[in-house]
Amino acid sequence: VRAAEALAGGDPTRYGIPFICKTPAQARDFLLGSIKNGNGGKVFTGKAFDNLWYIGLGWVGAWVLKTSDGLILFDTLNNTDEVKTILLPGMKEFGLDPAQIKYIALTHGHGDHFGGAKYLQDTYKPHVLLSDLDWQLIEKRPTEAAEKLPGPTRDMVVKGGDTLTLGDVTIRFLLTPGHTPATVSSFIPVKDKGRPVLVTMAGGSAMWDDSRTTGQYHESFHKLWAAGREAGAEGVVSPHMVMNGGLEKLQQIKDHPDAPNPFVLGKDGYEQFMRVQDQCILANLARTTAWGR
Ligand SMILES: [Zn+2]
């Protein structure tokens, strides 16, 4: 943790240190605390790139990617109610027509990511993408949970290395197990004031209280890191803004639209970001191993 803090050089928030360097229990408490007393429970919307918008709550949200042939939505907030009161009004604010959502790319099979998908699937008929094992997470929930939060119907199955092309944009997917059995991470080509930039989106954020899944998370993290480096990634985005100071970055763009985009880290900045988070993940690997879990 000290190594991560030293590397972060006085700006821990933009590296997600207040979340990802904590123990799994502390990280959960941090999020719950932010929902109760901080920005977590508030609505945030903003334009991160020429063709990528964040719409959601402080603690979890959706990303909308605009292509020449419609929209791709990454995640869907917690439920239908949040789609109606947060996502759809947010899209309207930015002139994004929900009828143009052609694909919903879910990061993983947890309710804060797929919760709004059924309503969107029923209403606008987009394709919904998720990995097989994470479709199963949704499908194999106990009846009570499934009745309380109906999931989308299984549609497209994402495998590692798959690509999705819509109009002028091609996204590439990588399976990164650890947070869930087959979390889906993405390589998303965006534009920053006209310049093409590649960003990665790690599909899972929190680690669990055991060395097996934390080890998986660590391995997946390195797979994503290396593939991002190879592809020339220059930035990161996440459905959980706490992973990289995303809310602060959105605000910076609002305050100083002509300044350099804080979501663009550059190739060296991408390396630096991953180096810092790697130390936090190693800390949890050491903790869970030491605890004998
Ligand atoms: Zn999750």
Residues whose N, C-alpha, C, O or C-beta is under 5 A from the ligand:
A	BS01	ZN	H110
